[in-house]
Amino acid sequence: MVNLVRKGNTSTGVHMLQKYGDGYRIRCSPDTLKRATSVEVKPEYRHLFAGKNEIYHSVLFEDVETGKKELLKFVFDVCGVRCSI
C-alpha cells in the first residue's frame, strides 16, 4: 500500500492534494501518479489528463478530509493501487 503523506511544508500534508481558494482539489499528472505508485494510468482514464502539461484538476472539495477520501478513490480508479493517508 502506497502512503501519500508528504513531509515538508505543504498546505495539506498530502501529496497531490492542494489548497485552492476556500477549498481543496486534487492536482496531478500521469508522471506524478507513476512516481507515487510505480504504475501507469489505465488507458480508459488517459482522457482526464488533457492539455499542455497533462494536469488533472478535480472539482473543489469543502474540507481536507473529503479531499483525502476522494484522492484515495481517484488513485485506485485510475491506477488500480490502494493507498493510505
Buried (B, 14 or more C-beta within 10 A) or exposed (E): EBEBEBEEEEEBBBBBBBEBEEBBBBBBBBEBBEEBBEBEBEEEBEEBBEEEEBEBEBEBBEEBEEBBEBBBEBBEEBBEBEBEB
